[in-house]
Amino acid sequence: MHEFRAGTILLEKRLKSVPGLVVDRHEMGWVKDEATFDDADAVVCFSDGNGRHPVLAGKGRLATMEGLAGRGIGFGCMHFAVEVPKDTAGSQFRKMIGGCYEHQWSCNPIWDARFDKFPEHPITRGVEPFSITDEWYFNMRFTAGFDAEGPREVDGVRFTPVLVATPSDDTRDGPYVYPKGPYPHIKAAKGRKEAVMWAVERPDGGRGFGFTGGHFHKNWQSDAFRKVILNALCWVAKVDVPERGIDSAPVNEEEIALNLDDKRPRKKKKATG
């Protein structure tokens, strides 16, 4: 779970062969030198979210990201990074990527999502129908007018629900990961389709996407799961996605075990007196 560093390493490895794309990977928080943004075409966060979000965990960072987006720079957020405090950054993130996870409005159960149909979009090129278990957040707080039902345009922003699935009634009934729930408004929407990945094209010329999966590191072994993200990473940076999508080498058992975070329990400090 939450192997952001290991995940970005294996994605970077598979993007190196994409013509016209240069990947500058940063780990463990914000970039060390913001000059790296000078020639950036996109910024993507696969990281902690909420108050620990790299864009929010330091003074002036949100304004920096808003400035980049205003210049037409792409912005993408994956898994926990789609969650931000609603009063601090909710409206700003909706403007940049179309939607975000809102505490106790959205929910985060672990469930098996089935993706059978895809919209016509560069991100879905070459992606075959697939089913996979993940902590798929849903009931996202989208810009008004955006939902899972289909492409929309609101105030010059073009929105496309990329991955859409229907949670089972049991999924809506909980428990969720945190808080456990269930929430009455989630239960009341049984049978409704949910967008768990989406993309926007903004009037400033930039692109954005949100992806709520990515909790389980082993899911990178799924060819379809991996392809939809590789496609998105290219698309958000305005790199052409081929008709069959971004092909990549399989992730074997040896590679999936590399670069994992040290999750050993911290030793309790002894009291002294």
N, C-alpha and C positions, 0 to 999 in steps of 0.2 A: 504494500500500500504506500502511496505518496512517495514514490521514488522519482522525484522531479529531476534530480541531477542525472541519474542513470538513464532516465527516459530521454532527456535532451541529448545525451551523448550518443545514444543509438540512432536518434533521428538525425543529428548532425552528420553522422557517418553516412547515412543514406542520402543526404542532400548534396554531398560533395560532388557527385557526378552530374548534377543538374546544370545544364548549360545556362550561363547568364546569372547564376545565383551564387552569392558569397554569404556564408553563414558566419556570424560573429557571436559566439555563444558565451554567455556570462552566467555565473552560478553564485549561489548563496547570497542573493539579494540584488541590490541596485548595481548599475555599472560603476566601475571605479572612476571613469573619466567620461563625462557627458559629451565630450568631443566625438565620441564614437557615433553619436546621433547625427553628426553633420552630413554624412553621406548615406544615412539609412533610408531604406524604402519602406520598412515595416519594423514594428516591435511586437514580439509575442511573449507573453508571460505564461509559463507552466510552473506554478509556484504556490506558496501559501497565499491566502486571501484574507478578507476582512481587514482587521487592523494591522495584520502582518504583511499585507500586500506590498510588494516592492514599490509600486507607484504611490503608495500612501504612507509608508513607514519612514518617511524623511521629509523635512521641510522643503517645500517648493517642487516636489516631484510631480504632483498631480498637475500643477500649472505647466510644468515642462512637457508632460505627455499631452495635455490639451493643445499646447503650442505646436507640437509635432503633428498632431492630427489636423490642426488648422492649416498646416502646410501641405496636406494631402498624404501624410505618412500613414501607412496601414497599421492597425492595432488588432491583436488577437489575444484572447484569454482562454486558458484551458483548465478545466476542473476547478480546484479551489480558487483559482485566480479569477473566476467569474463572480465571486462573492465580494461585495464591498458594503461598508456601512451605508444605509440608505440616506442618512442625513448628511454624510460627509462627501459621498462621491456617487450616489446612485444616479442622479440626473446626468452627471458628466459622463459616466460610463455608458448610459443608454444613448447619449448623443454620439459616442465614439464607436460602440459596437452593437447598439440596438437593444440590448437587454442585459440583465444581471441577476444574480441570485440575491434575494432579499430575505433576511432572517425572519422565520415564522410566517412568511408569505409563500416562499418556495419551500420545497422539502427535498430530502436527500436519502431516500431508501436505496438499498441494494436490490436490484431486480434484473431479470433477463429481458432485454429489449430486442424486439424483432424488427428489422428494417427491410421491408419488402419492396418499397417503391421509392424512387429518388427523383427530385426535380431535375430539369435540364439546367445544369450549372457546371462550371469548370471543376468545382470541388468534388462532384460526384462522378467525374469521368473514370470509367474503368472499374468502378466499385460494384461488386456483385452483392446481391442480398445476403445478409448475415444476421446472426443472433448472438448476443454476447452478454454476460453478466457483469455489471459494473455498478458503481454508485452513481447512477444516472440522476442528477438533479432535474427537477421539473417544476412546472408552474412558475416559470421565471417571470421577473418583473420586466416586461417588454415595454418599449415605447407604445403609447396608445395607438391601436390600430394594427399592431403586429401580433400574429398568432401562428399556430401550427397549420392553419387551413390552406395556406398558399402564399405565393409572392404578393407583396403589397408595396405601395409607394406612399409615404407620408412625408410631407414637407420636403420633398426632393430626395428623401432617403429611400433607396430600394432595398427591401428586406426579402430574404429567401429562407424558409425553413429547410435546412439541409438534411438532417436526420430526424425523422418523426416516428414515434411509436406510441402504442396505447398501453399504459400501465394496467395491470390486472386490478380487480377490486381488492384483492388481498394486499397488493402493494400499496394502494391508497389507504387501506385500513391500518397500515403500520405494522411493526415499528419502523421509524426512520433511524438514521444513524445518530443524529443529534440536532435538536432535541428529539426525543423518541416519538413525540406526537401521540396519536394522530391529530390532524387539524380538521375541524369540521368542514372548512371550505375545500379541502383536498378530497375528503370523502364524498362531498356533494357533487363532485365533478366526475363521478365514475363513468367510464366509457369514452371519455374525451381524449382525443389525440394530444400529444405533447411534443413540442420541438425541443430536442436535447442538443442540437447543434444548429446554428443559424449563421447567415452571412449578410452583410450590409454593404451597399455602395453609397457613399456619402456625397453630398453636393460639393464638398471641398476637394473632391477628386480622390479621396482616400477610401480604403476598404477596411472592413472589420469583420471579425467572426468571434463567436463564442462556442465552446465545446464543453459539455458538462461531465463527460466521462474522463477516464484517466486515473481512477483510484487504484486499480490493480495493475501493477507493472507487467504481469504476465500477458496482459491483453495485447501488448505490442507484438506478440507472436501471431496474432490474427492478421492475415494479409489484407482483408477488407478494412479492418479497424485502422491499420497502419497507413493504408493508401489514402483514406479519406483525410487524414491529418497531413500527410506529405503533400497532397494536392492543395489543402488549405494554406499550408505554409508558403507554398509557391504563389498561389493566387493572391494572398494578402499583400505580397511584395511585388505584384504586377509582373510576375514571371509566367510565361505561357505554360499552361498545363496541356500536355499532349492528349489526344483523343482517348487513349487507353489509360490515362492517368500516369502517375509517377510509379513506375515499377521499382521494386527494391528487393534486396537479398532477404531471405527468411531470417528470423531471429531464433537461433537454436537455444537449447538448454544451457549451454556454456555461456553464451552472450547474455542471456537474460539474468544470469547470476552475477554479472560484472558490475562494479561501480556502485554497489548498494550502500545505502547509508548505514552507519553503525547504530543499531537500535537496541543495544544492550541497555538494561535498566541502569539509571544513574545510581551511584552509590550514595547512600544517605550520609550526610556529614555528622560526625560525632560531636555531641555537645561537650564543651569544655567549661570548666569552672574552677 
